[in-house]
Amino acid sequence: MRDLERAFAEQITSGEFIGGSSVRRFEEQWALACGTPHAIGVANGTDALELALRGLGIGLGDEVVVPANTFIATAHAVISTGARVVFADVDPVTLLVTPASVTEALTPRTRAVIVVHLFGHAADVDEIGRLARQHGLFLVEDCAQAHGATWAGRPVGSFGDAGCFSFYPSKNLGALGDGGAVVTADSALASAIRQIADHGRSTTDRNSHVVAGRNSRLDATQAAALSVKLGHLSTWNEQRRAAHATYQRSLSGADGVRLQQEPAGSRSVYHLEVVRVVDRERVEARLRAAGIATSVHYPVPCHLQPSMSCAAEPQSLPVAEVAASQILSLPMFPGISDAQVERVCDVLLDSVAVITTRVGGDLTGVS
Ligand SMILES: *Cc1c(COP(=O)(O)O)cnc(C)c1O
C-alpha cells in the first residue's frame, strides 16, 4: 500500500503519464520475468491478443483456432482483426486444448492457434508448438490467467510467437485499472506491435503514419503500480498453490466433486480454483446460503455466445459443453487461510452429499 502510494506520488511529480521511464522499466521487468527479449505494454489483455495477431499479419480471410472454453475476449480479439474463429474442444480432464483437439479444428485457411492457459494451468505448449510449426501456423499464448505459471520449467508466454497478458485488477498480476502486455522473442513482431499501438507511426517521422494503427497504451501510473506488485507475484502465486493443496487434501476421494488437478508438465498458479459437480445450481445455492461466494468461469462456452453467430461456423463441442454445466469456481485468492478453505470444503461436501443422494447424478464420462 505504502509502496503503491509512493509510486503514484512519484508518477504525479514526474508529469509522465503516457510512456516514459515507468513504462520502460515495467516492460524490462516483465520481459525478464517471462524469459523473453521483448515486452510491449498495451491498454488491456484483449488488445494484447488483437495487436499480436495483427502484428503477425492475421486478418480478413484467415482462420484462428481458439479454445471453446475461455473468456470470450480471446475470440473477440480474433474477430477484431477481421479473421474468423474456429473453436477447438478441450481435454475432459485438464479442460485445456490438446494437439488432437487443435488438429481437428485446422483447415487450409488456418493461420494461427491461440492456446489459453486457463485457470492458471499451463497447456502443453511444447507439443502444440511443434504441431503449429509442422503446419506453418503461428502460436499465440493467452496468458491472461497464468502470470508466472510454467510449462516444463519455462514461463508461459515464452513458447509461442507471442504471449499475451492482461493486468485486469483481479488477475494474478493486476494493475489498479486496465493494462496488458505482449511478450515475444521476435524483434520484428515487437516493433510491429509498438507501431500499431501508436497510431501506425513511422519510426523515423512522427507525422508519417505507415499503417492504419490505433491507440493502445499501458498508462505510466499503471506501469508504476505493476512494478511494485510484480515484486510480490511469486509470493502470491505460492499462496495460491498452498491454498490449492489444502483444497486437494480436503476434497480428495470425495464422491460427486472433482478438483481441477495440476496437469503433468504445468506448474500452475491457480488463478481460479475450479471443481466439477453435478447439479451445480443447487450446490451454488447451498454455498451461497452458507455465506460462501462462488462463480462460474464460464457458464456459456464461447461457440454458443450470440456474438459468435456470424463470426464462426456453428460447432458442437461436447466436452466444453458438458464441462460448462458442471464447473464451479471456489474462493481463491492469495492469503486465503487454511481455515477458510476447510470451511468451504466442509459446506461443499455436505451440499454434494445431500444433492447426489437426491438426484443420483454422477461425473463419470468427464473425468
Ligand atoms: C481477462 C482475460 C482476457 C482479457 O483481458 P482484458 O484485460 O480484460 O481485456 C483475455 N483472455 C482471458 C483468458 C482472460 O482471462
PDBQT file of the ligand as one rigid body, heavy atoms in Angstrom, charges set to zero:
ROOT
HETATM    1  C1  LIG A 401      -9.082 -11.411 -18.699  1.00  0.00    +0.000 C 
HETATM    2  C2  LIG A 401      -8.887 -12.204 -19.903  1.00  0.00    +0.000 A 
HETATM    3  C3  LIG A 401      -8.723 -11.612 -21.173  1.00  0.00    +0.000 A 
HETATM    4  C4  LIG A 401      -8.967 -10.151 -21.447  1.00  0.00    +0.000 C 
HETATM    5  O1  LIG A 401      -8.235  -9.266 -20.702  1.00  0.00    +0.000 OA
HETATM    6  P1  LIG A 401      -8.751  -7.748 -20.532  1.00  0.00    +0.000 P 
HETATM    7  O2  LIG A 401      -7.572  -7.083 -19.903  1.00  0.00    +0.000 OA
HETATM    8  O3  LIG A 401      -9.945  -7.781 -19.649  1.00  0.00    +0.000 OA
HETATM    9  O4  LIG A 401      -9.039  -7.218 -21.881  1.00  0.00    +0.000 OA
HETATM   10  C5  LIG A 401      -8.430 -12.433 -22.248  1.00  0.00    +0.000 A 
HETATM   11  N1  LIG A 401      -8.331 -13.766 -22.112  1.00  0.00    +0.000 NA
HETATM   12  C6  LIG A 401      -8.500 -14.384 -20.922  1.00  0.00    +0.000 A 
HETATM   13  C7  LIG A 401      -8.363 -15.865 -20.836  1.00  0.00    +0.000 C 
HETATM   14  C8  LIG A 401      -8.804 -13.630 -19.775  1.00  0.00    +0.000 A 
HETATM   15  O5  LIG A 401      -8.999 -14.251 -18.609  1.00  0.00    +0.000 OA
ENDROOT
TORSDOF 0
